[in-house]
Amino acid sequence: MTYQDALTYLDSLINHEKISGFDYKKSFKLERMKSFSRLFGDPPKGIRAIHISGTKGKGSVASFINSILMEAGYKVGLYTSPHLFSFRERIRINGEAIGEKNVAQLIGEIKPHIKAMNKKGNSPTYFEACTMMAFLYFKRENVQFMVLEVGMGGRLDSTNIVEPLVSVIAPISYDHTQYLGSALSDIAFEKCGIIKQGSIVISSPQDPEAMDVIERISKERNSRLYVVGRDIFFETLDSDMDGESFRLITRCGEYPHLRIRLLGDFQVENAAGAVMAVEALRARDIFIDAEVIKSGLGKARWPGRLGLINKKPLIVVDGAQDVNSVLRLKKALKNKFSYKKLILVIGAMQDKDIDGMCREFGDIADYVITTKAKTERACPPRTIKEKVLHYNSNIGVVATDSVEEAVKKSRAQAGEDDLILITGSLYVAAEAMKGDVSP
């Protein structure tokens, strides 16, 4: 089996993102993943894990934790999704993406078991196969830690067969409502499914409705809960186009000056949660020096999130795909960048709150170019155009059929002192970053 054969086979498996009317709670079965894992000797058992759920910021938190553990000298497996440029990005060890040969070999090994399970009417999904591949790879490469980002939800997610040292709940907001529930409390309940009995839980600042659920479930499961902003405090010291500097006070001490290269106040929150998660490892007799934490934070990278990829004009890409993320993005743009005109390039997936995003962007954009990524999940650009005009009928809007075309049109519209914002989806951000956006 070749690498391309492996990807083709994975794409043939059930993928909830491509199924209209998919029933998450009926189709996702944690018992199926447990049975799947037993066929391979339960590879995640024995690997120290840090598990991360939430709506936004999961990947950033995972990246910070991964970088700190690597800086401490550990061999670390990182599992995240979706990928930006290559499937191999989803599974990494010490920052290095899994090799094509490894992907082909592992899928070749997994495929017969999937066929056998399929005959019994219990076939693993695309994401379950990817997760098993990550577990097998990490086990065989003898990683000392694995940092796992939940795919969707948490309670029924295929990553949730691990028994983590620490569980982290990143900010929870309205997303995947057709699967997880329309109420924030319902979504929080699914996200909190990663909290295990007698565990340690770190939470980002949350909406009160979500925090009530986190506190209740933590108490029911006799888990120690620590909250950013309540048990750990941060103060931004300086902010520029190259990153954020901040002070952090934790239960273990004070970090007078930390620096991250990711942009935005929300990334300071994410970094604070990551530090707290690493400090919580002390309860498991794992101690990481403050200078190592400082250095590890400073080396963390997470592309596609408020990324500045050009300066004249300013071109910013961000994968914001829900209203709360857009609100944070707007605040960051206001605080961090100075520009004359904002040209918005936006494309989104059909299952997202496109109305809400268009409403929020309506008061900051001077010109809008709608587009679509190369995926069947993409909302038609003309539909997005109609929604933009619904909230601001006086704005100039043009629909394009590709991200490449949209970027070219935005460059033609922009002067040196303007800002081009490319957003609405990580798929759109990835295509923009992969393309040539320079003059």
C-alpha positions as CSV (number, residue, x, y, z in Angstrom):
1,M,0.0,0.0,0.0
2,T,1.3,3.5,-0.9
3,Y,0.7,6.7,1.1
4,Q,-1.8,7.8,-1.5
5,D,-3.6,4.4,-1.3
6,A,-3.8,4.8,2.4
7,L,-5.4,8.3,2.1
8,T,-7.8,7.0,-0.5
9,Y,-8.8,4.2,1.8
10,L,-9.3,6.5,4.8
11,D,-11.5,8.7,2.6
12,S,-13.7,5.7,1.9
13,L,-14.6,5.3,5.5
14,I,-17.6,6.9,7.2
15,N,-16.9,10.6,7.8
16,H,-19.5,12.5,9.7
17,E,-18.4,15.8,8.1
18,K,-19.6,14.5,4.7
19,I,-22.9,13.0,5.8
20,S,-26.0,15.1,5.6
21,G,-28.3,14.6,8.6
22,F,-25.6,12.7,10.5
23,D,-26.8,11.7,14.0
24,Y,-23.7,12.2,16.3
25,K,-25.1,10.6,19.4
26,K,-26.4,7.5,17.6
27,S,-23.4,7.0,15.3
28,F,-20.5,7.7,17.7
29,K,-20.0,4.8,20.0
30,L,-17.2,4.8,22.4
31,E,-17.6,1.0,22.9
32,R,-16.7,0.5,19.2
33,M,-13.5,2.5,19.7
34,K,-12.7,0.4,22.8
35,S,-13.3,-2.8,20.9
36,F,-11.1,-1.5,18.0
37,S,-8.3,-0.7,20.4
38,R,-8.4,-4.1,22.1
39,L,-7.7,-5.7,18.7
40,F,-4.3,-4.0,18.9
41,G,-3.6,-4.6,22.6
42,D,-5.0,-1.2,23.8
43,P,-2.0,0.9,22.6
44,P,-2.9,4.0,24.5
45,K,-2.6,2.2,27.8
46,G,0.6,3.0,29.7
47,I,1.2,6.3,27.8
48,R,0.9,9.4,29.9
49,A,-1.7,11.6,28.3
50,I,-3.0,15.1,28.5
51,H,-6.5,15.4,26.9
52,I,-8.0,18.6,25.6
53,S,-11.5,19.5,24.6
54,G,-13.4,22.7,24.1
55,T,-14.8,24.7,21.1
56,K,-11.9,27.0,20.3
57,G,-8.3,27.2,21.3
58,K,-7.8,23.4,21.7
59,G,-5.1,23.3,19.2
60,S,-3.2,26.3,20.6
61,V,-3.4,24.8,24.1
62,A,-2.1,21.5,22.8
63,S,0.7,23.3,21.0
64,F,1.8,25.1,24.1
65,I,1.8,22.0,26.2
66,N,3.6,20.0,23.6
67,S,6.3,22.6,23.2
68,I,6.9,22.8,27.0
69,L,7.1,19.0,27.3
70,M,9.5,18.9,24.4
71,E,11.6,21.6,26.0
72,A,11.8,19.6,29.1
73,G,13.4,16.8,27.2
74,Y,10.5,14.4,26.8
75,K,9.6,12.5,23.6
76,V,6.0,13.8,22.9
77,G,3.3,12.6,20.6
78,L,0.8,15.3,19.4
79,Y,-2.5,14.4,17.8
80,T,-4.6,17.3,16.4
81,S,-7.2,17.9,13.7
82,P,-8.0,19.0,11.1
83,H,-4.7,19.5,9.2
84,L,-3.8,22.6,7.3
85,F,-1.6,21.3,4.4
86,S,-1.0,17.6,4.8
87,F,-2.7,14.8,6.6
88,R,0.6,13.9,8.2
89,E,0.4,17.0,10.4
90,R,-2.3,15.4,12.5
91,I,0.2,13.0,14.0
92,R,3.6,14.3,15.2
93,I,6.4,13.2,17.5
94,N,8.6,16.0,18.8
95,G,7.3,18.3,16.1
96,E,8.0,16.0,13.2
97,A,5.0,14.8,11.2
98,I,4.4,11.1,10.7
99,G,6.2,9.8,7.6
100,E,4.3,8.7,4.5
101,K,5.7,5.2,4.8
102,N,4.4,5.0,8.4
103,V,0.9,6.1,7.3
104,A,0.9,3.5,4.6
105,Q,2.2,0.7,6.8
106,L,-0.2,1.5,9.7
107,I,-3.3,1.7,7.4
108,G,-2.3,-1.5,5.8
109,E,-2.2,-3.1,9.2
110,I,-5.5,-1.5,10.4
111,K,-7.5,-2.2,7.2
112,P,-8.2,-6.0,7.7
113,H,-9.5,-5.3,11.3
114,I,-11.9,-2.6,9.9
115,K,-13.2,-5.0,7.3
116,A,-13.8,-7.6,10.0
117,M,-15.7,-5.1,12.2
118,N,-17.6,-3.9,9.1
119,K,-18.9,-7.4,8.5
120,K,-20.4,-7.3,12.0
121,G,-22.1,-3.9,11.2
122,N,-19.8,-2.0,13.4
123,S,-17.2,-0.3,11.1
124,P,-14.9,2.3,12.5
125,T,-15.2,5.8,11.2
126,Y,-12.6,7.9,9.4
127,F,-11.6,9.7,12.6
128,E,-11.6,6.5,14.6
129,A,-9.1,5.0,12.1
130,C,-6.9,8.1,12.3
131,T,-7.0,8.0,16.1
132,M,-6.0,4.3,16.2
133,M,-3.2,5.1,13.8
134,A,-1.9,7.8,16.2
135,F,-2.1,5.5,19.2
136,L,-0.2,2.7,17.5
137,Y,2.4,5.1,16.2
138,F,3.0,6.7,19.6
139,K,3.1,3.3,21.3
140,R,5.6,1.8,18.9
141,E,7.8,4.9,18.9
142,N,7.9,4.8,22.7
143,V,6.7,8.4,23.4
144,Q,6.8,9.5,27.0
145,F,3.7,11.8,26.7
146,M,0.9,12.2,24.2
147,V,-1.1,15.4,23.9
148,L,-4.5,14.7,22.4
149,E,-7.0,17.2,21.0
150,V,-10.6,16.0,20.8
151,G,-12.0,15.8,17.3
152,M,-15.6,16.8,18.2
153,G,-17.5,16.9,21.5
154,G,-15.6,14.8,24.0
155,R,-17.9,12.3,25.7
156,L,-18.2,10.1,22.6
157,D,-15.0,11.2,20.8
158,S,-12.6,8.4,19.8
159,T,-9.8,9.9,21.8
160,N,-11.8,9.5,25.0
161,I,-10.6,5.9,25.6
162,V,-7.5,7.4,27.4
163,E,-7.1,7.9,31.1
164,P,-5.3,11.2,31.1
165,L,-3.1,12.7,33.8
166,V,-4.8,16.0,33.2
167,S,-7.9,17.1,31.3
168,V,-8.1,20.6,29.8
169,I,-11.4,22.3,28.8
170,A,-10.7,25.2,26.4
171,P,-13.3,27.9,25.8
172,I,-16.7,26.5,25.0
173,S,-19.1,28.2,22.6
174,Y,-21.8,27.4,20.1
175,D,-20.5,25.1,17.4
176,H,-21.6,21.8,15.9
177,T,-25.0,22.5,17.5
178,Q,-26.7,20.1,15.2
179,Y,-24.7,17.3,16.8
180,L,-23.9,18.4,20.3
181,G,-27.1,20.3,21.2
182,S,-28.5,23.9,20.8
183,A,-28.0,24.9,24.5
184,L,-24.5,25.8,25.8
185,S,-25.1,23.5,28.8
186,D,-25.7,20.6,26.4
187,I,-22.5,21.4,24.5
188,A,-20.6,21.7,27.8
189,F,-21.9,18.3,28.9
190,E,-20.4,16.7,25.8
191,K,-17.1,18.6,26.2
192,C,-16.9,17.6,29.9
193,G,-17.1,13.9,28.9
194,I,-13.3,13.8,29.0
195,I,-13.3,14.5,32.8
196,K,-12.5,11.2,34.5
197,Q,-13.1,10.0,38.1
198,G,-10.6,11.4,40.5
199,S,-8.8,13.4,37.8
200,I,-7.3,16.9,37.5
201,V,-9.2,19.4,35.3
202,I,-8.0,22.7,34.0
203,S,-10.6,25.1,32.5
204,S,-10.3,28.3,30.5
205,P,-12.6,31.2,31.5
206,Q,-16.1,30.2,30.4
207,D,-19.6,31.5,30.0
208,P,-21.4,31.0,33.3
209,E,-23.8,28.4,31.8
210,A,-20.8,26.3,30.6
211,M,-18.9,26.8,33.9
212,D,-21.8,25.5,35.9
213,V,-21.7,22.2,34.0
214,I,-17.9,22.0,34.3
215,E,-18.1,22.5,38.1
216,R,-21.0,20.1,38.5
217,I,-19.3,17.3,36.6
218,S,-15.9,17.8,38.2
219,K,-17.6,17.6,41.6
220,E,-19.6,14.5,40.7
221,R,-16.4,12.8,39.5
222,N,-14.4,13.9,42.5
223,S,-12.0,15.8,40.2
224,R,-9.9,18.8,41.2
225,L,-10.8,21.8,39.1
226,Y,-8.6,24.8,38.5
227,V,-9.9,27.7,36.4
228,V,-7.9,30.4,34.6
229,G,-8.8,33.7,36.0
230,R,-9.8,32.2,39.3
231,D,-6.9,30.0,40.3
232,I,-4.3,31.5,37.9
233,F,-4.0,35.1,37.0
234,F,-2.3,36.8,34.0
235,E,-1.6,40.4,33.0
236,T,-0.6,41.5,29.5
237,L,2.6,43.5,29.6
238,D,3.2,44.2,25.9
239,S,1.6,43.3,22.6
240,D,2.9,43.8,19.1
241,M,2.7,42.1,15.6
242,D,5.3,39.5,16.7
243,G,3.6,38.2,19.8
244,E,2.4,38.8,23.4
245,S,4.3,39.4,26.6
246,F,2.6,38.7,29.9
247,R,3.0,38.1,33.7
248,L,1.5,35.0,35.2
249,I,0.7,34.1,38.8
250,T,-0.1,30.5,39.6
251,R,-0.7,28.3,42.6
252,C,3.0,27.3,42.3
253,G,4.6,30.7,41.9
254,E,5.0,33.7,39.7
255,Y,6.3,34.1,36.1
256,P,7.2,37.8,35.9
257,H,7.8,37.8,32.1
258,L,6.6,35.3,29.6
259,R,6.5,35.7,25.8
260,I,4.6,33.8,23.1
261,R,4.7,34.2,19.4
262,L,1.0,33.6,18.9
263,L,-1.0,36.8,18.5
264,G,-4.1,37.9,20.6
265,D,-5.2,38.2,24.2
266,F,-7.0,34.9,23.8
267,Q,-3.7,33.2,23.2
268,V,-2.4,34.5,26.5
269,E,-5.5,32.8,28.1
270,N,-4.6,29.6,26.2
271,A,-1.0,29.8,27.3
272,A,-2.1,30.3,31.0
273,G,-4.2,27.2,30.8
274,A,-1.3,25.3,29.3
275,V,1.1,26.3,32.1
276,M,-1.5,25.3,34.7
277,A,-1.9,21.9,33.0
278,V,1.9,21.4,33.1
279,E,2.1,22.5,36.7
280,A,-0.7,20.1,37.6
281,L,1.6,17.2,36.6
282,R,3.4,17.8,39.9
283,A,0.5,15.9,41.5
284,R,1.8,13.0,39.4
285,D,5.4,13.6,40.5
286,I,6.4,15.2,37.3
287,F,8.2,18.5,37.9
288,I,9.1,20.9,35.1
289,D,11.3,23.9,35.8
290,A,9.9,27.4,35.4
291,E,12.7,28.4,33.0
292,V,11.8,25.4,30.8
293,I,8.1,26.4,30.8
294,K,9.1,29.9,29.8
295,S,11.3,28.7,27.0
296,G,8.8,26.1,25.8
297,L,6.0,28.7,25.6
298,G,8.2,31.0,23.5
299,K,9.0,28.3,21.0
300,A,5.3,27.2,20.4
301,R,3.9,27.6,16.9
302,W,0.3,27.1,15.7
303,P,-0.3,28.4,12.1
304,G,-3.6,29.7,10.8
305,R,-4.6,31.5,14.0
306,L,-4.3,35.3,13.7
307,G,-1.3,34.7,11.5
308,L,0.4,37.7,9.8
309,I,1.7,36.6,6.5
310,N,2.4,39.9,4.8
311,K,3.0,43.5,6.0
312,K,2.4,45.8,3.0
313,P,-0.5,45.5,2.8
314,L,-1.1,43.7,6.0
315,I,-2.5,40.2,5.3
316,V,-3.9,38.3,8.3
317,V,-5.3,34.7,8.1
318,D,-7.4,33.3,10.9
319,G,-9.5,30.1,11.0
320,A,-12.4,31.8,13.0
321,Q,-15.5,29.8,12.3
322,D,-18.0,30.8,14.9
323,V,-19.4,34.0,16.4
324,N,-17.3,34.0,19.6
325,S,-14.1,33.5,17.5
326,V,-15.1,36.4,15.3
327,L,-15.6,38.6,18.3
328,R,-12.2,37.7,19.6
329,L,-10.7,38.3,16.2
330,K,-12.3,41.7,15.9
331,K,-10.9,42.7,19.3
332,A,-7.4,41.5,18.3
333,L,-7.5,43.4,15.0
334,K,-8.5,46.6,16.8
335,N,-5.8,46.3,19.4
336,K,-2.9,45.0,17.3
337,F,-3.1,46.5,13.8
338,S,-3.4,50.0,12.3
339,Y,-4.8,50.2,8.8
340,K,-7.0,52.4,6.6
341,K,-9.3,49.9,4.9
342,L,-10.2,46.4,5.8
343,I,-10.9,44.0,2.9
344,L,-12.5,40.8,4.1
345,V,-12.1,37.5,2.3
346,I,-14.5,35.0,3.8
347,G,-15.5,31.4,3.1
348,A,-17.2,29.0,5.5
349,M,-18.6,25.5,5.9
350,Q,-22.3,25.0,5.4
351,D,-22.8,23.8,9.0
352,K,-21.5,26.9,10.6
353,D,-23.3,30.0,11.9
354,I,-22.6,32.0,8.7
355,D,-25.4,34.5,9.5
356,G,-23.7,35.3,12.8
357,M,-20.3,35.7,11.4
358,C,-21.5,37.9,8.6
359,R,-23.4,40.1,11.1
360,E,-20.3,40.6,13.2
361,F,-18.0,41.3,10.3
362,G,-20.5,43.7,8.8
363,D,-19.4,46.7,10.9
364,I,-15.6,46.4,10.3
365,A,-15.3,45.4,6.6
366,D,-15.0,48.1,3.9
367,Y,-15.1,45.5,1.1
368,V,-16.0,41.8,1.1
369,I,-14.9,39.0,-1.2
370,T,-16.7,35.7,-0.6
371,T,-15.1,32.4,-1.6
372,K,-15.0,28.7,-0.9
373,A,-12.4,26.1,0.0
374,K,-11.9,22.9,-2.1
375,T,-14.3,20.8,0.0
376,E,-17.9,19.7,-0.6
377,R,-18.8,21.1,2.8
378,A,-18.1,24.6,1.6
379,C,-21.0,27.0,1.5
380,P,-21.6,28.5,-1.9
381,P,-19.9,32.0,-2.1
382,R,-23.1,33.6,-3.5
383,T,-25.0,32.4,-0.5
384,I,-22.4,34.1,1.8
385,K,-22.6,37.2,-0.4
386,E,-26.4,37.4,0.2
387,K,-25.9,37.1,3.9
388,V,-23.3,39.8,4.0
389,L,-25.6,42.2,2.1
390,H,-28.4,41.3,4.4
391,Y,-26.5,42.9,7.3
392,N,-24.9,45.7,5.3
393,S,-26.6,46.5,2.0
394,N,-24.2,49.4,1.3
395,I,-21.0,47.4,1.3
396,G,-19.3,46.2,-1.9
397,V,-19.3,42.4,-2.2
398,V,-18.1,40.1,-4.9
399,A,-18.3,36.3,-5.0
400,T,-15.4,34.2,-6.2
401,D,-15.1,30.5,-7.0
402,S,-11.8,29.8,-5.3
403,V,-9.5,31.1,-2.5
404,E,-6.8,31.8,-5.1
405,E,-9.1,34.0,-7.1
406,A,-10.3,35.8,-3.9
407,V,-6.8,36.5,-2.7
408,K,-5.9,38.0,-6.1
409,K,-8.9,40.2,-6.1
410,S,-8.2,41.3,-2.5
411,R,-4.6,42.3,-3.5
412,A,-6.0,44.3,-6.4
413,Q,-8.3,46.2,-4.0
414,A,-5.7,46.8,-1.3
415,G,-3.3,49.7,-0.9
416,E,-0.1,49.5,1.1
417,D,-1.8,50.8,4.3
418,D,-4.8,48.5,4.1
419,L,-5.5,45.1,5.8
420,I,-6.7,42.0,4.1
421,L,-8.4,39.5,6.5
422,I,-8.8,36.0,5.2
423,T,-11.1,34.0,7.5
424,G,-14.2,31.9,8.1
425,S,-12.6,28.5,8.1
426,L,-9.3,26.7,8.6
427,Y,-9.7,25.3,5.1
428,V,-9.8,28.7,3.6
429,A,-6.9,29.9,5.8
430,A,-4.8,26.8,4.7
431,E,-5.5,27.4,1.0
432,A,-4.5,31.1,1.4
433,M,-1.3,30.2,3.2
434,K,-0.4,27.5,0.7
435,G,-0.9,29.9,-2.2
436,D,1.4,32.8,-3.1
437,V,0.0,35.9,-1.4
438,S,3.1,38.0,-1.9
439,P,3.2,40.7,-4.6
